[in-house]
Amino acid sequence: MKEWSHTSYQMMMEYLYTGSIVDFNAKVALDLLGLSDAYVLEGLKYLCENTLMLNVTKENVCALLIDASKFQALELKKFCHVYLMKSFQEVSQTKGFEELEYYPSLLMEVTKLAFSKDVTPDMGQLQQP
């Protein structure tokens, strides 16, 4: 099990006591995604997923897909799938895409999506917490 920093635990406690986190950003969200999954904190997980969805780029989408799969962040995972399909040519040229070779099940998901005839991704609107 991944161990988190003391700071991460402090931020989790801040969220539990106040319902928010001062200086919340994508880096914090990524760190807290795992903690929120481990401690089954759905509200915090929702906040983390939405923050990360707002910060997906062609360079980080594959890493976020891996983390989303690892931490059962289903909305983030769906969003990454859609982003990947909309930007497949660009994303497939990144170093992050090459990292998928170490995650065969995710690589298979992406491959199936890429070759699916009826892929009409709709990113929809991000939900505000």
C-alpha positions as CSV (number, residue, x, y, z in Angstrom):
1,M,0.0,0.0,0.0
2,K,1.3,3.4,-0.9
3,E,2.2,5.6,2.0
4,W,1.3,9.2,2.0
5,S,3.1,12.2,3.4
6,H,2.3,13.8,6.7
7,T,1.2,16.9,4.7
8,S,-1.3,14.7,2.7
9,Y,-2.9,13.4,5.9
10,Q,-3.1,17.0,7.3
11,M,-4.9,18.1,4.1
12,M,-7.3,15.2,4.4
13,M,-8.0,16.1,8.0
14,E,-8.5,19.7,6.9
15,Y,-11.1,18.5,4.4
16,L,-12.8,16.4,7.0
17,Y,-13.1,19.2,9.5
18,T,-13.9,22.1,7.2
19,G,-15.2,20.6,3.9
20,S,-12.5,22.4,1.9
21,I,-8.7,22.6,1.5
22,V,-6.8,25.9,1.3
23,D,-4.5,26.0,-1.7
24,F,-6.2,23.1,-3.4
25,N,-4.7,22.4,-6.8
26,A,-4.1,19.5,-9.3
27,K,-0.9,18.4,-7.5
28,V,-2.7,18.2,-4.2
29,A,-5.7,16.5,-5.9
30,L,-3.5,13.8,-7.3
31,D,-1.9,13.1,-4.0
32,L,-5.3,13.0,-2.2
33,L,-7.0,10.9,-4.8
34,G,-5.3,7.8,-3.4
35,L,-6.0,8.8,0.2
36,S,-9.7,9.4,-0.6
37,D,-9.9,6.0,-2.2
38,A,-8.1,4.2,0.7
39,Y,-10.3,5.9,3.3
40,V,-13.5,5.8,1.2
41,L,-14.0,9.6,1.4
42,E,-16.4,10.0,-1.6
43,G,-16.7,13.8,-1.3
44,L,-13.0,14.3,-1.3
45,K,-12.6,11.8,-4.1
46,Y,-15.2,13.7,-6.2
47,L,-13.4,17.0,-5.6
48,C,-10.0,15.4,-6.6
49,E,-11.5,13.8,-9.8
50,N,-13.1,17.0,-10.9
51,T,-10.0,19.1,-10.3
52,L,-7.9,16.6,-12.2
53,M,-10.4,16.5,-15.1
54,L,-9.9,20.3,-15.4
55,N,-6.1,19.8,-15.7
56,V,-5.8,16.9,-18.2
57,T,-3.3,17.5,-21.0
58,K,-1.9,15.3,-23.8
59,E,1.2,14.9,-21.7
60,N,-0.5,13.7,-18.5
61,V,-3.6,12.0,-19.7
62,C,-2.1,8.5,-19.7
63,A,-0.6,8.9,-16.2
64,L,-4.0,10.2,-14.9
65,L,-5.7,7.2,-16.6
66,I,-3.3,4.9,-14.7
67,D,-4.0,6.6,-11.4
68,A,-7.7,6.7,-12.1
69,S,-7.7,2.9,-12.7
70,K,-5.5,2.3,-9.6
71,F,-7.8,4.3,-7.3
72,Q,-11.2,3.4,-8.8
73,A,-11.8,7.0,-9.9
74,L,-14.4,6.0,-12.5
75,E,-15.4,9.5,-13.7
76,L,-11.8,10.5,-14.2
77,K,-11.1,7.3,-16.0
78,K,-14.0,7.9,-18.4
79,F,-12.9,11.4,-19.0
80,C,-9.3,10.3,-19.8
81,H,-10.7,7.7,-22.2
82,V,-12.7,10.4,-24.0
83,Y,-9.7,12.8,-24.0
84,L,-7.5,10.1,-25.4
85,M,-9.8,9.3,-28.2
86,K,-10.3,12.9,-29.2
87,S,-6.5,13.5,-29.2
88,F,-5.3,10.1,-30.0
89,Q,-2.7,11.1,-32.7
90,E,-1.0,13.6,-30.4
91,V,-1.3,11.5,-27.2
92,S,0.1,8.4,-28.9
93,Q,3.3,10.3,-29.6
94,T,4.0,11.2,-25.9
95,K,6.2,9.4,-23.4
96,G,3.2,8.9,-21.2
97,F,1.5,6.8,-23.9
98,E,4.5,4.5,-23.9
99,E,4.1,4.0,-20.2
100,L,0.8,2.2,-20.9
101,E,2.9,-0.9,-22.0
102,Y,3.4,-1.6,-18.3
103,Y,-0.4,-1.7,-17.8
104,P,-1.7,-4.3,-20.3
105,S,-5.3,-4.1,-19.3
106,L,-5.4,-0.3,-19.8
107,L,-3.5,-0.6,-23.0
108,M,-6.2,-3.1,-24.2
109,E,-9.0,-0.7,-23.2
110,V,-7.4,2.1,-25.1
111,T,-6.7,-0.1,-28.1
112,K,-10.3,-1.3,-28.2
113,L,-11.6,2.3,-28.0
114,A,-9.3,3.4,-30.7
115,F,-10.5,0.7,-33.1
116,S,-14.2,1.0,-32.1
117,K,-16.3,2.1,-35.0
118,D,-18.9,3.8,-32.9
119,V,-16.7,6.0,-30.7
120,T,-18.6,9.3,-30.4
121,P,-17.1,10.7,-27.2
122,D,-19.0,13.4,-25.4
123,M,-17.0,15.0,-22.6
124,G,-20.1,16.6,-21.2
125,Q,-19.9,19.2,-18.5
126,L,-17.7,18.9,-15.5
127,Q,-19.7,18.9,-12.3
128,Q,-18.9,21.5,-9.8
129,P,-18.5,20.2,-6.2
